[in-house]
Amino acid sequence: MLHLTRALALAIPAAYASNSMVTDSEEVSCISSDDQLGCPASGLLVVSRGISGLLFIVYCAYVLFQLKTHQHYYHREEDDDDEETEARMSTAAAVFALFSVTLVTTFCAEYLVASIEETVKKYDVPKPFIGLILLPIASNAAEHVTAVLMAMKNKYQLAIEICIGSAIQVTNLVIPLLVIVGWMIGQPLTLRFANFETIVLLVSALLVHLLVMNGKSNYLEGMMLIALYTAIALTFWVTH
């Protein structure tokens, strides 16, 4: 339900901009203007900041819900033949390893993003396709592999949590935090996405919600998700 809620919340700024006839040029001029609240798109700025704060609060409540108040909802019963896994690293070693891997990943991501311009010019690959298809696949490769391995072991709930948890972190934490931090340092950002991108987000979240709500899955539902993803990738490939 949380991924559907955040999709609807992120669609509100686009709907507001369309209803208020806020153009791209007005939004750009509002962001670069010294008197941001006096520009034509000031309402969009207020709506984006308000929704960002709400999404951030919801994410904090989601973490509290998982780790503190309702832990029993996320306890999975182990099979009788499963052996208890013993910890091989201390807490300090695990934190250090996580910090080191994050640092290396940051440099790799910076290098990957910096190479986009050259790739676009050399191979004539649309930027939307790179930003929404290739980069997420490359940056979340480890999560994708883990989710597939868990699904092969029939650990459906864990596989879904890995897949959806990543999206929840981006939409409920990273994006709202960017808007809030930009507000604090005087670099205004809005949550307005293009109409097509908003529709894609809503349809994807709705389909995922319908497929996972019963806690079961089969190969046909998997094919439906792959078909939807392929259709989205194809559309962004021809988008310039």
Secondary structure as a PSIPRED ss2 file (coil, helix, strand):
# PSIPRED VFORMAT (PSIPRED V4.0)

   1 M C   1.000  0.000  0.000
   2 L H   0.000  1.000  0.000
   3 H H   0.000  1.000  0.000
   4 L H   0.000  1.000  0.000
   5 T H   0.000  1.000  0.000
   6 R H   0.000  1.000  0.000
   7 A H   0.000  1.000  0.000
   8 L H   0.000  1.000  0.000
   9 A H   0.000  1.000  0.000
  10 L H   0.000  1.000  0.000
  11 A H   0.000  1.000  0.000
  12 I H   0.000  1.000  0.000
  13 P H   0.000  1.000  0.000
  14 A H   0.000  1.000  0.000
  15 A H   0.000  1.000  0.000
  16 Y H   0.000  1.000  0.000
  17 A H   0.000  1.000  0.000
  18 S H   0.000  1.000  0.000
  19 N H   0.000  1.000  0.000
  20 S C   1.000  0.000  0.000
  21 M C   1.000  0.000  0.000
  22 V C   1.000  0.000  0.000
  23 T C   1.000  0.000  0.000
  24 D H   0.000  1.000  0.000
  25 S H   0.000  1.000  0.000
  26 E H   0.000  1.000  0.000
  27 E H   0.000  1.000  0.000
  28 V H   0.000  1.000  0.000
  29 S H   0.000  1.000  0.000
  30 C H   0.000  1.000  0.000
  31 I H   0.000  1.000  0.000
  32 S H   0.000  1.000  0.000
  33 S C   1.000  0.000  0.000
  34 D C   1.000  0.000  0.000
  35 D C   1.000  0.000  0.000
  36 Q H   0.000  1.000  0.000
  37 L H   0.000  1.000  0.000
  38 G H   0.000  1.000  0.000
  39 C C   1.000  0.000  0.000
  40 P C   1.000  0.000  0.000
  41 A C   1.000  0.000  0.000
  42 S H   0.000  1.000  0.000
  43 G H   0.000  1.000  0.000
  44 L H   0.000  1.000  0.000
  45 L H   0.000  1.000  0.000
  46 V H   0.000  1.000  0.000
  47 V H   0.000  1.000  0.000
  48 S H   0.000  1.000  0.000
  49 R H   0.000  1.000  0.000
  50 G H   0.000  1.000  0.000
  51 I H   0.000  1.000  0.000
  52 S H   0.000  1.000  0.000
  53 G H   0.000  1.000  0.000
  54 L H   0.000  1.000  0.000
  55 L H   0.000  1.000  0.000
  56 F H   0.000  1.000  0.000
  57 I H   0.000  1.000  0.000
  58 V H   0.000  1.000  0.000
  59 Y H   0.000  1.000  0.000
  60 C H   0.000  1.000  0.000
  61 A H   0.000  1.000  0.000
  62 Y H   0.000  1.000  0.000
  63 V H   0.000  1.000  0.000
  64 L H   0.000  1.000  0.000
  65 F H   0.000  1.000  0.000
  66 Q H   0.000  1.000  0.000
  67 L H   0.000  1.000  0.000
  68 K H   0.000  1.000  0.000
  69 T H   0.000  1.000  0.000
  70 H C   1.000  0.000  0.000
  71 Q H   0.000  1.000  0.000
  72 H H   0.000  1.000  0.000
  73 Y H   0.000  1.000  0.000
  74 Y H   0.000  1.000  0.000
  75 H C   1.000  0.000  0.000
  76 R C   1.000  0.000  0.000
  77 E C   1.000  0.000  0.000
  78 E C   1.000  0.000  0.000
  79 D C   1.000  0.000  0.000
  80 D C   1.000  0.000  0.000
  81 D C   1.000  0.000  0.000
  82 D C   1.000  0.000  0.000
  83 E C   1.000  0.000  0.000
  84 E C   1.000  0.000  0.000
  85 T C   1.000  0.000  0.000
  86 E C   1.000  0.000  0.000
  87 A C   1.000  0.000  0.000
  88 R C   1.000  0.000  0.000
  89 M C   1.000  0.000  0.000
  90 S C   1.000  0.000  0.000
  91 T H   0.000  1.000  0.000
  92 A H   0.000  1.000  0.000
  93 A H   0.000  1.000  0.000
  94 A H   0.000  1.000  0.000
  95 V H   0.000  1.000  0.000
  96 F H   0.000  1.000  0.000
  97 A H   0.000  1.000  0.000
  98 L H   0.000  1.000  0.000
  99 F H   0.000  1.000  0.000
 100 S H   0.000  1.000  0.000
 101 V H   0.000  1.000  0.000
 102 T H   0.000  1.000  0.000
 103 L H   0.000  1.000  0.000
 104 V H   0.000  1.000  0.000
 105 T H   0.000  1.000  0.000
 106 T H   0.000  1.000  0.000
 107 F H   0.000  1.000  0.000
 108 C H   0.000  1.000  0.000
 109 A H   0.000  1.000  0.000
 110 E H   0.000  1.000  0.000
 111 Y H   0.000  1.000  0.000
 112 L H   0.000  1.000  0.000
 113 V H   0.000  1.000  0.000
 114 A H   0.000  1.000  0.000
 115 S C   1.000  0.000  0.000
 116 I H   0.000  1.000  0.000
 117 E H   0.000  1.000  0.000
 118 E H   0.000  1.000  0.000
 119 T H   0.000  1.000  0.000
 120 V H   0.000  1.000  0.000
 121 K H   0.000  1.000  0.000
 122 K H   0.000  1.000  0.000
 123 Y H   0.000  1.000  0.000
 124 D C   1.000  0.000  0.000
 125 V C   1.000  0.000  0.000
 126 P C   1.000  0.000  0.000
 127 K H   0.000  1.000  0.000
 128 P H   0.000  1.000  0.000
 129 F H   0.000  1.000  0.000
 130 I H   0.000  1.000  0.000
 131 G H   0.000  1.000  0.000
 132 L H   0.000  1.000  0.000
 133 I H   0.000  1.000  0.000
 134 L H   0.000  1.000  0.000
 135 L H   0.000  1.000  0.000
 136 P H   0.000  1.000  0.000
 137 I H   0.000  1.000  0.000
 138 A H   0.000  1.000  0.000
 139 S H   0.000  1.000  0.000
 140 N C   1.000  0.000  0.000
 141 A H   0.000  1.000  0.000
 142 A H   0.000  1.000  0.000
 143 E H   0.000  1.000  0.000
 144 H H   0.000  1.000  0.000
 145 V H   0.000  1.000  0.000
 146 T H   0.000  1.000  0.000
 147 A H   0.000  1.000  0.000
 148 V H   0.000  1.000  0.000
 149 L H   0.000  1.000  0.000
 150 M H   0.000  1.000  0.000
 151 A H   0.000  1.000  0.000
 152 M H   0.000  1.000  0.000
 153 K C   1.000  0.000  0.000
 154 N C   1.000  0.000  0.000
 155 K C   1.000  0.000  0.000
 156 Y H   0.000  1.000  0.000
 157 Q H   0.000  1.000  0.000
 158 L H   0.000  1.000  0.000
 159 A H   0.000  1.000  0.000
 160 I H   0.000  1.000  0.000
 161 E H   0.000  1.000  0.000
 162 I H   0.000  1.000  0.000
 163 C H   0.000  1.000  0.000
 164 I H   0.000  1.000  0.000
 165 G H   0.000  1.000  0.000
 166 S H   0.000  1.000  0.000
 167 A H   0.000  1.000  0.000
 168 I H   0.000  1.000  0.000
 169 Q H   0.000  1.000  0.000
 170 V H   0.000  1.000  0.000
 171 T H   0.000  1.000  0.000
 172 N H   0.000  1.000  0.000
 173 L H   0.000  1.000  0.000
 174 V H   0.000  1.000  0.000
 175 I H   0.000  1.000  0.000
 176 P H   0.000  1.000  0.000
 177 L H   0.000  1.000  0.000
 178 L H   0.000  1.000  0.000
 179 V H   0.000  1.000  0.000
 180 I H   0.000  1.000  0.000
 181 V H   0.000  1.000  0.000
 182 G H   0.000  1.000  0.000
 183 W H   0.000  1.000  0.000
 184 M H   0.000  1.000  0.000
 185 I C   1.000  0.000  0.000
 186 G C   1.000  0.000  0.000
 187 Q C   1.000  0.000  0.000
 188 P C   1.000  0.000  0.000
 189 L C   1.000  0.000  0.000
 190 T C   1.000  0.000  0.000
 191 L C   1.000  0.000  0.000
 192 R C   1.000  0.000  0.000
 193 F C   1.000  0.000  0.000
 194 A C   1.000  0.000  0.000
 195 N H   0.000  1.000  0.000
 196 F H   0.000  1.000  0.000
 197 E H   0.000  1.000  0.000
 198 T H   0.000  1.000  0.000
 199 I H   0.000  1.000  0.000
 200 V H   0.000  1.000  0.000
 201 L H   0.000  1.000  0.000
 202 L H   0.000  1.000  0.000
 203 V H   0.000  1.000  0.000
 204 S H   0.000  1.000  0.000
 205 A H   0.000  1.000  0.000
 206 L H   0.000  1.000  0.000
 207 L H   0.000  1.000  0.000
 208 V H   0.000  1.000  0.000
 209 H H   0.000  1.000  0.000
 210 L H   0.000  1.000  0.000
 211 L H   0.000  1.000  0.000
 212 V H   0.000  1.000  0.000
 213 M C   1.000  0.000  0.000
 214 N C   1.000  0.000  0.000
 215 G C   1.000  0.000  0.000
 216 K C   1.000  0.000  0.000
 217 S C   1.000  0.000  0.000
 218 N C   1.000  0.000  0.000
 219 Y H   0.000  1.000  0.000
 220 L H   0.000  1.000  0.000
 221 E H   0.000  1.000  0.000
 222 G H   0.000  1.000  0.000
 223 M H   0.000  1.000  0.000
 224 M H   0.000  1.000  0.000
 225 L H   0.000  1.000  0.000
 226 I H   0.000  1.000  0.000
 227 A H   0.000  1.000  0.000
 228 L H   0.000  1.000  0.000
 229 Y H   0.000  1.000  0.000
 230 T H   0.000  1.000  0.000
 231 A H   0.000  1.000  0.000
 232 I H   0.000  1.000  0.000
 233 A H   0.000  1.000  0.000
 234 L H   0.000  1.000  0.000
 235 T H   0.000  1.000  0.000
 236 F H   0.000  1.000  0.000
 237 W H   0.000  1.000  0.000
 238 V C   1.000  0.000  0.000
 239 T C   1.000  0.000  0.000
 240 H C   1.000  0.000  0.000
